[in-house]
Amino acid sequence: MLLLGLINLAGCNRAPQNGILATTTLAADLVRSLLPPDVPVETLMGPGVDPHTFEARSGSIRQLHTARLIVHHGLHLEGRLADLIDGMELQTPNRIHSLATPLIRDHNARLRREGEEVDPHVWFSPSLWRATVPDLAAALRRVFPEHAENIATREEQLLQSLANLDSELRATLSAIPPENRILVTSHDAFGYWAADYGFEVHAIQGISTATEVAESTLRELANLITRTKIPAGFVESSVSPRTVEKLRQLVGPDRFRIGGELYSDSLGPPGTPAGTYAGMLRHNANLMVAALGTAKHAP
């Protein structure tokens, strides 16, 4: 019934056409990087909101209904919202833009898969995130032809800044010895980061936080940490810390510590260093260096 209501709203001719609606803080940051500041960009899910389990309410549907263009991730990152967006796309395809489209088209071999599920956390590879920019810029020029020249200039700047960010992160992470590049995290969000920067990831939950946590998984991971002497794990800003804390108790608080809070499915609060894409990745890289860069495995 909710989906039908949304489709009806999407087809309503009297709907006002406002600015851009991005589903997540990550998508909103990308859009804002390409548009002049006077073009309104709204975010459906604010900082700290888990997109995997987000449920649309009447206010969310109203935002979707009034947006001039909706920018979403795709690859089912938005979980329960995905069906609503798919329903809208059937009615008004020119109002929906998926960041995943160029990745599926041009970089399909680099997309991680867990069975039939594709890992949507592509922003943890700056080079893959960079690959979403040209299609998004083209969509924005179509919607805002009066800003076409400005968008084109910003596109060039953004592509260069993302390439520079990748080089900067590699330099930062070089402080972590290869044998210490093991990430224990709340859920499996850092696979693309691992592939790009040479890490091994052991996550408590799978690609989606909607999956259940099995006691056997916690015990197996605790045994791995004890056996390999992994010194620290990380909680995530959009995921409850309870499972990582439980894992720490299983291993022993004196043998396994919390290395800090990583940003995974959301940026930090606006105005903070982690409130931008580049700042969020720098925050994560610096935490990893602090927790793993000088840590030595116990004999």
N, C-alpha and C positions, 0 to 999 in steps of 0.2 A: 504493500500500500504506500509505503514511504517512497519507493522508487517511482511508482506511477504518479504520485503527487509531484515529485521533482520533475519528471518528464513533462507533465502538464504545465508546470511553472516555466520550464525552459522554452516551451512553445508559445508562451503568452506574448503577444505583440506589444502590449503596453509596458513591458518590463523596461526600466531605465537601463541604459548602458553606461556604466561608470568607468572605473579604471581596471587595473589588473588584479586578479585574485590568485595568489600562489598558495598551494596547499600547505607547504612547510616553510620554516624560517630559512632553510637552505635554498629552496627554490626562489623565495622572495629576494634573498641576497643576490642571487644570480640575475634576476630581472632588474633589480634596482641598479646593478652595475652597468646595465645597458641603456637605461632610460634617463632622461633629464629629471632632476629632482621634483619638478612641478607635476609630474604624472603620478597619480595616486596608485600605490601598490599596497594591497592588503594581504594579510597572512591569515589563513584559516586556522592553523594550529600554531599557537604561540610557543615561546621557549619552554623546554622541558616536557612538551606533550609528545607522547609516544604515538607515531602515526600508524603503527601496526594494529593498535587496539582502539583508535579514534572512532567515535560514533557520531554521526551527523545528527544535530538537533535542528529545531526550527530556525534558529538564528543562522546556523551554517548553511541551510538550504537557501535562506534568503540571500546570503552573501554569494552563493553560487549562481543564484537566479539573476542578480543585478550586475555581475561582473561583465565587462566588455570582452575580456579574455581570461580563461582559466589555465594556469600553468601547473601541471602536476608531474610527479616523477614517473608513474607507470611501474611496471614490473611488480605490481601488487604491494608496493611499499605502503600505500594508503589503506591497505587492508579492507575493512568493511565499507569504506568510502568508495572503493574502486567500482563497485556495481553502479552506484549513483552517477559517477562520472561517465562510465560507459553508456548509461542510459541517456545522459545529456548529449553525448557525442553523436548518438544515433539521430537526435533531433536537430542539433545545431553544431555540426562538425567544425565549422570555422571558428567557434568560440572555445575550442579545447586544444591545448598543446601539451603533448607528452614529451618530457625530456629524454625518455628512453628510446624514442623512435630512431634517431641517428645511431645510437649504440647498437640496436638490434640490426639495423641496416648495414652498418659499416664496421662494427667491432664485435660481432656476435661471438667470435672465437675467444674473446677476452672475458666474456661474461661468465661468472661463476655459477655453478649449478649444484643443487642438492636434490638429487632425484629429478623430478620434473619442475622443481621450483628454482627460479632464477634469483640470485642474490641482488637485491635492489640498491645496496649501499655503495653505489658507484662513485660517490663524491670522495671516498677515501683514496681514490686514484686521481690526482689532479689532472693527469693526462686524459683520462676518460671523461672527467667533468668538463674539461676544456673542449672535448669533442661534441658536447651538447650545445655549445655557444652559437655556431653559425646558423643552425636551424632555428634556434630561439630568436636570434637577432632578425632573421628573415620574417618570422611570424610577427615580431614587434613592429617591423617596418611596414608590414601589410596593415596592421591595425592602426598604426600611427604614422601615416605617410608624411605628415608635416614635420616629423622628427627623424626622417630617414637618414639625413646626413649626420646628425648627431649620434644616432644609433650606430652607424657604420664606423664612426671615429671611436666610439666607446668599445665597439667589438674588437677592433685592432688592439686597443689598450688592454682589454681584458684578456685576450689571448696571450699577449706578451706577459702580463702579470702572473697568469697561471703557470706559464712555462718557468718564469723566475721563481715562483713559489716552490715548484717541484725541485728545482736545484737547491734552494735554500733548505728544504726539509732533508734532502739527502745529506747536506753538509752537517746539519744539526744532529741527525741520527747516526752519523759516523762515529759519535762518541760512545755508542753502545757496541760492545764486542759481539761478534756473530753468535757466540755461544750463549749470550744473554738475551738474544732477540726472541723471547718467548712471551706472548701476551696471554694472560688469563683474564677473561672479561665476562661480563654478565650475559651477553648474547653474541651471536656470530655476526658482528657488524664490520669487522676489521679484515676481512679476507682480501679485499683489493689493496688495502694498505700493506698487508703481509706480502702479497705478490709483487708490489712495486718496490718495497723497501727491505725485503729479505727477512721477514718475521715468520714465526710459527704461532698460530692462534689456537688456544684451547678455551672454548666458550661453554658456559653452563647451559644456556638455551641455544636453540638453533637460529636460523636466519630471522625468524619472526618471534617476537616476545609473546605472541599468543600461544606458543607451544607450552606444554606442561613441563615442569622440572621433575625428573625422576630421581629418587634417592640413589638408585644405582649409578646414575651419571655423576652425582656429587661424590660418591665413594670412589669411583674409578678415577675421577679427576684429583681427589685428595691423595690417592695412592701414587698417581703420576707426579704430583708436586713433591711428595715426600721422597720418591725414588730419584727424581732428576734435580731436586733441590732448587726449584724455581723460587726466587726470593720474595716476589711480590705479585699481586694481582690488582685489578682495577675495577672500581664501580663505574656506572655510567649515569649521566645526568638525567636521562629519560627512562631509566629502569630502576626499580626498587633495589636498594643495596642489600636486601635481606639474604639473597642466595649467596652472594660473595662473602658476606659475614658468616653465614653458616658453613661455607667451605673453609673459611679461615679457622673456625673453631674445630672442624674435623682434622685439619692439618696440625693445628697448634698455633696459637697467636704469636708465640715467640719464634716460630719457624717460617711463618708466612704472613706478610703484612699487606695492608692496603696502600698501594702506591699513589692513590689519588683518584679524582673523579674525571673520567674522560667524557668528552662530548661525542655522542654517537649519532642519534637520529634528530638532533636539534642543535641549533646554535645557542650560545649563551644569551643572557639578557641584553637588550639594546644598550649601547653606550659602554659596554664592558669590552675588554680585549678579545674575548671569545664571542662577541656579538656579531662578528663577520666570519665569512668562510675562511679567509686566510688566517685570521686571529684564532679561530677554533682549531685549525690544524696545527698552528704554532703551539698553542696551549697543550694539545695532546702530545706533540713531539717532545716538548720540554718536560712534561711529566714523565714520559717514558725514559728520557735521559736521566732524570733525577732518581728514578726508582731502579733502573736497570743498567745505567751507564757505568757506574762504579761498583755495582753489587757483585760480589764474588760468591760463587756457589760454595756452600760449606763443604769441608772435606768429608 
